[in-house]
Amino acid sequence: MLIVKTRRILLIENKNAIREVTQLCLETGEGWEVMTAASRQEAIAKTKTQKVDVILVDLDTFASDRDLSTILHQLENNPVTQNIPVILLTTTVSSQELEQFTKLGVRTVIAKPFDLMTLASQVSAVLGWNR
């Protein structure tokens, strides 16, 4: 008997409509369990009480690169969360920013606007998850 593990995603997005639509697409498309957070504080609190397989972060949720660096350092310095892959969702990113994000532990960047119907397959491909 094949046991299929349900993936648990944490989506950090401060815009309600985008957060809800993205959550719905990931849940219906792949059957993933998607938890959401609208802020860095809410996200960190959830990672302390819930096991998460990947964190999707909308870069626009953070007021500055410093805020993003703060959450990445918090995740990196916590033994429970340090191995959770982080994927950024953003409208624009320069090669210099991409290099900086990679040094901070970001697995990849997915450009916005992304196709909601293929977002789950993009995440799966980056993480090597079998579909």
Rosetta blueprint (number, residue, H / E / L):
1 M L
2 L L
3 I L
4 V L
5 K L
6 T L
7 R L
8 R E
9 I E
10 L E
11 L E
12 I E
13 E L
14 N L
15 K L
16 N H
17 A H
18 I H
19 R H
20 E H
21 V H
22 T H
23 Q H
24 L H
25 C H
26 L H
27 E H
28 T H
29 G H
30 E H
31 G L
32 W L
33 E E
34 V E
35 M E
36 T E
37 A E
38 A L
39 S L
40 R H
41 Q H
42 E H
43 A H
44 I H
45 A H
46 K H
47 T H
48 K H
49 T H
50 Q L
51 K L
52 V L
53 D L
54 V E
55 I E
56 L E
57 V E
58 D E
59 L H
60 D H
61 T H
62 F L
63 A L
64 S L
65 D H
66 R H
67 D H
68 L H
69 S H
70 T H
71 I H
72 L H
73 H H
74 Q H
75 L H
76 E H
77 N L
78 N L
79 P L
80 V L
81 T L
82 Q L
83 N L
84 I L
85 P L
86 V E
87 I E
88 L E
89 L E
90 T E
91 T L
92 T L
93 V L
94 S L
95 S H
96 Q H
97 E H
98 L H
99 E H
100 Q H
101 F H
102 T H
103 K H
104 L L
105 G L
106 V E
107 R E
108 T E
109 V E
110 I E
111 A E
112 K L
113 P L
114 F L
115 D L
116 L L
117 M L
118 T L
119 L H
120 A H
121 S H
122 Q H
123 V H
124 S H
125 A H
126 V H
127 L H
128 G L
129 W L
130 N L
131 R L
